[in-house]
Amino acid sequence: MNCVNVARESAVSARRQPARGPWLRDSGARLAAVLLAVLLAASVLAPSMIADAARAQSADYREAGAAPPHWAQFAKLVRYRFEDWIGADDAVANRFRSFLREHAGKEDAPPPTLDVRAWINPDGTVERVTFPSLKNAQADEDLRTILKRGNVGEAPPPEMLQPLNLRFSLKVK
């Protein structure tokens, strides 16, 4: 009878322990293994998801020469407004232009031209702008403040793709 009880106890013990390796015996290790599997799957899938998003965005993108004339006209207006706001006589614009003058020709100088992506609201206000960093947090914040401060004076054409991709000079005259 002792032999039967011992055998039964061994069978019960065998059922409580998973057949997998000892590293999966506790629930924390199982959770870690599941998370690891999810992360590995995400690292395999993420590049293709990013590529799909880039293709979707590029399908809507149009080169300046391929855009309708009224889109180009609106983009010129926005660029003109941005340049005008950078040249304004106020504390933020003056500080930004001082930064450009002080760093011109130096190793940490901002680029001579800047590519700005801008989203314009239907009422003509600037919703958001993005641009490469000027390697100075204050200058980045000043430029963002300057470019988002006002109304460009017109609503964007209703069918116009956004963001607008604008390039302008940072050379201070």
C-alpha positions in Angstrom: 0.0 0.0 0.0 2.9 2.3 0.6 4.1 1.8 -2.9 0.7 2.9 -4.3 0.6 6.0 -2.1 4.1 7.0 -3.2 3.2 6.5 -6.8 0.1 8.5 -6.5 2.0 11.3 -4.8 4.5 11.3 -7.6 1.7 11.5 -10.2 0.2 14.5 -8.4 3.6 16.2 -8.2 4.2 15.6 -11.8 0.8 17.2 -12.7 1.6 20.3 -10.7 4.8 21.0 -12.4 4.8 22.0 -16.1 6.6 19.8 -18.5 8.6 22.8 -19.7 12.0 23.9 -18.2 12.3 24.9 -14.6 12.5 28.6 -15.5 8.7 28.5 -16.2 7.6 27.0 -12.9 6.5 30.2 -11.3 3.9 32.6 -12.6 6.4 35.6 -12.7 8.7 33.6 -15.0 5.8 32.6 -17.2 4.7 36.3 -17.5 8.3 37.3 -18.3 8.4 34.6 -21.0 5.1 35.9 -22.5 6.3 39.5 -22.5 9.6 38.5 -24.1 7.6 36.7 -26.8 5.4 39.7 -27.4 8.5 42.0 -27.6 10.2 39.7 -30.0 7.1 39.6 -32.2 6.8 43.4 -32.1 10.4 43.9 -33.1 9.8 41.7 -36.1 6.5 43.4 -37.1 7.4 47.0 -36.2 9.7 47.7 -39.2 7.1 46.5 -41.7 4.4 48.6 -39.9 6.7 51.7 -40.1 7.3 51.1 -43.7 3.6 50.8 -44.4 3.0 54.1 -42.6 5.7 55.8 -44.7 4.2 54.4 -47.9 0.8 55.7 -46.9 2.2 59.2 -46.1 4.2 59.2 -49.3 1.1 58.4 -51.4 -0.4 61.7 -50.2 2.8 63.7 -50.6 3.2 65.9 -53.7 6.4 67.6 -54.9 6.0 71.3 -55.3 6.0 71.1 -59.1 3.2 68.5 -59.1 1.0 70.5 -56.6 -1.9 72.6 -58.0 -1.0 76.3 -58.4 -3.3 77.5 -55.6 -1.4 75.1 -53.2 1.9 76.7 -54.2 0.5 80.1 -53.8 -0.8 79.4 -50.3 2.6 77.8 -49.4 4.4 81.0 -50.5 2.0 83.0 -48.4 2.8 80.9 -45.3 6.5 81.1 -46.0 6.3 84.9 -46.4 4.4 85.2 -43.1 7.0 83.0 -41.3 9.9 85.1 -42.6 8.0 88.3 -41.7 7.3 87.0 -38.1 11.0 86.0 -37.7 11.9 89.6 -38.7 9.4 91.2 -36.3 10.5 93.7 -33.7 9.6 92.0 -30.5 11.6 90.3 -27.7 11.3 86.7 -28.9 12.1 87.4 -32.5 15.0 89.7 -31.5 16.4 87.0 -29.2 16.1 84.4 -32.0 17.9 86.7 -34.5 20.6 87.4 -32.0 21.1 83.7 -31.6 21.5 83.4 -35.4 24.0 86.2 -35.5 26.0 85.0 -32.5 26.3 81.4 -33.9 26.8 82.2 -37.6 30.0 80.6 -38.9 30.7 78.7 -35.7 30.8 74.9 -35.2 27.3 75.0 -33.5 25.8 77.3 -36.1 22.3 76.6 -37.3 21.9 75.4 -40.9 21.8 78.1 -43.6 18.3 76.9 -44.7 15.7 75.3 -42.5 13.0 72.8 -43.6 9.8 73.4 -41.6 6.7 71.3 -41.6 3.6 73.3 -40.8 -0.1 72.4 -40.2 -2.5 75.2 -40.8 -6.0 75.3 -39.3 -9.0 76.2 -41.4 -9.1 79.6 -39.8 -5.5 80.3 -40.9 -3.9 79.9 -37.5 -0.8 77.7 -37.3 -1.7 74.5 -35.4 1.8 72.9 -35.3 5.3 73.2 -36.7 8.2 70.8 -36.7 11.8 71.4 -37.8 15.2 69.9 -37.1 16.7 71.1 -33.9 18.9 74.1 -33.9 21.0 72.4 -31.2 19.9 75.1 -28.7 16.7 74.6 -26.6 16.0 78.3 -26.2 16.4 78.9 -30.0 14.2 75.9 -30.8 11.5 77.2 -28.4 11.8 80.8 -29.7 11.4 79.6 -33.3 8.4 77.5 -32.4 6.8 80.4 -30.6 7.4 82.8 -33.5 6.0 80.4 -36.1 2.9 79.6 -34.2 2.1 83.1 -33.1 -0.3 84.4 -35.7 -2.7 83.9 -38.5 -1.4 83.6 -42.0 -4.3 85.6 -43.3 -6.1 83.0 -45.3 -7.5 79.5 -44.8 -5.7 76.7 -46.6 -7.4 75.4 -49.7 -9.9 72.7 -48.4 -8.3 69.9 -50.4 -4.7 70.8 -49.6 -2.5 68.1 -48.2 -0.8 68.9 -44.9 1.7 69.4 -43.5 3.2 72.1 -45.7 6.9 71.4 -46.3 8.6 74.8 -46.4 12.2 75.7 -46.8 13.6 79.1 -46.0 16.9 80.9 -45.2 18.1 81.5 -41.7 20.7 84.1 -42.8 20.1 87.3 -40.9 20.5 90.4 -43.0 
